[in-house]
Amino acid sequence: MVKKKAVDDAAGAERPALPATSWAVLGLLSFGEELSGYDLKKWSDWSLRFFYWSPSFSQIYSELKRLEKAGYATSRMVAQETGTRDKRVYRITDEGMEAVRTWAREAPVDPPVLKHGPMLRLWLGHLLEGEQMREVLARHREFAETMRVRAEEDVEGAKANEAWTYPTLTLKWAERYYASERDLADAMLADIEELERGKRP
């Protein structure tokens, strides 16, 4: 495995090269709130999953350890109600804020990688019956519409928090993206119908 090299920030200081998951977790902390691992998972499910991915609990805790070691986050134990275990909460440091700001401004933007399961199945359409292809597309259409509705609902919820102005924009993008996926599924269903009409005697 090739080790990632540390990179220099704008001030010339060396900072560790972190994986995308680290930057995502640090980005969630950059909104200024003190959050537990559970909170971070909830927030990532609420926002990141619509356009990137939502890290698992194990990934989140692994990245939090990495961020603490780098000096980008700190943690403390907070007492809970009687009978409930104390919980550890995390906060971004000034160094962490500067690092994630530099990353957001200067890191190369990776192009999106499309791994479209339904289209892979359709690509193998010569091995399927027409009804099977329609079922694949129908399930994908249902998934896309479900995600669109959830994104639309989360847009409304995010409007109440001024700090989430830009996450709200990404949720709007997600709403439009899943609407386009739904519409593409409809178009593909129409294409299959046209193809089958052409094959009929």
N, C-alpha and C positions, 0 to 999 in steps of 0.2 A: 504494500500500500504506500502511495506517495504521500508524504507528510506535507500539510499545508504550511506555507512559509508565512512568517509575520510580515506585515506591511507597514509602511510609514504613513502617518497621518499628515495633515496639512502643516502641522507645527514641526514635523520632522521626528516626532517621537515614534518609537516602534510600538505597534499594537498587534495583538494576536489575530491571525486569520481565522475567522469563525465560520461555521457552516450556516446555511440559510436559516435553519431552525433557531439558532442562537439569536440571529438578528430579529427574527419574528417575535421571539419571547421578549427580547430586550425592547423591541418596538411596542409591545403591549404595556411594558412597564413605563415607557416614555410618556404616557399620558398623565403620569404623576401620582397615581394612586398606589397605596401599599396593598399588594395582592398576595393571596396564598396560591399554592399550586392548583387547587381546585378552582379558584377564581380565574386563573390564567387559562385553564382548560375551558371553562364556561365562556370566557370572552373570545377565545379562538374559535370555538364552535359557533359563536354568534356572528363572527365577522370573517376570520381568515378562511374558513372552509368554503366560502362562496367563490373565492377567486384563486386560492393557493392550495392549502390543505390544513387540516387541524391536527397538530401533534398529539400523540398519545400522552397519558399521564407520565409514563416512564420517560418519554422523550423530554417532556417539560421539566421534570425534576433533574434529569441528566444535564440539560442545558442550564438550569439555574445554578447547579454546582459549578459548571464551567464559567458562567458569568461572574459568580462570586470569586472564583480563583483568579479571574482576569482583573478583578477590582471594579467591575462594571455594575455590580449589584451587591446589596447587603441584605441581611435577614435578621429577624429577631423572633422570639417566641411570644405569643400573645395568650394570656390566660382566657379560658373559656368558662362557661357556666359549670356549676358543680356536676360531676359525672361525665363531663365531656373533656376529651384530651385537649391540651393546649395546641395551638396551631402555629406554624411558622409562616411569617409573611415576609415578602420581599419588596425592596424599593430600589429604584435605579440610583446610581451615584452620579456625581457631576462628570466623572470620567466616562461613565457609561452613556450619559446623555450626549456628550461630545462625540463619542465613538459612533453611536447610532446615527447622529446627525451627519457626520462625515461619510458614513457608509451610504446613507440615503441620497446624499448629494453627489458622491463621486464614484461609487462602485459601478462597474459595468452592469448593464441591464441584460440579464439572460433572456433570450427569446423563449416564448412559451413552447412547451413540448406537448404535442397533442397525442394522447393515447386513447382513441375512441373505440371502446369495446363494441358498441352496436355496429359501427362501420366495419370493424374487422369481421364480424359475423356476416354482414351484408356482402363484403368482399368475397366471402366463400358461399355466395348465394347459389352457385351451381351445384352445391352439395345439399341444399335445403329445398323444402317445398315452399310454395308461395305463401301458404298460411303461416309457416314458421317464421319467414322473414317479416310478415306483417305483425306477428306477435312480438318479435324483437323490437321493432320500431314502435309499436304501441306501448310497450313497457318503458322504452326510452322517453317517449312523449309524456307519459304519466310522470316519470321522474323529473323531467325538465319543468313541467308545469308546477309540480309540488315545490321544487326549489325556487321557482319564480315567485310563487305566492309567499313563501317564507322570507325571501329577500325583501319583497314589497312590505311585509309586516314589520321586518326589522328596520327598514328605512323609517317608518313612522315612529318606532320606538327610539331610534337614534336621534331624531330631531330635537328631543327634549334636552339633550346634553350638548352644550356648545363645544365642548372639547372634542366631540366626535364628528366635526364638520366634514373632514376628509374621509374618514371611514364611511360616513353616510354616502359620499359620492361613489365609493367602491361598491357599496350595497346597491346603489342605483344602477351601476354598471352590471352587477350580477343579475339584477332583475331583467335588464335588457338582454343580457347574454342568454339566460335560460329561456326567455321568450323566443329568441332567435333559434335556439336548439329545438324548441317545441315546433316552431314553424318549419324548420328544416325537416323534422320528422314527418310532418304532414306532407311536405313536398315530395319526400322520398316514397311515402305510401302512394301518392298519386303517380309517381314514376313507375313503381312496380305494377300498378293497375294498368297503366298504359302499355308497359312491356308485355304483360300477360294478354292484353287484348290483341296485340300484334301477333302473338303466337297462336291465337285461336283460329281454327279453320273457318 
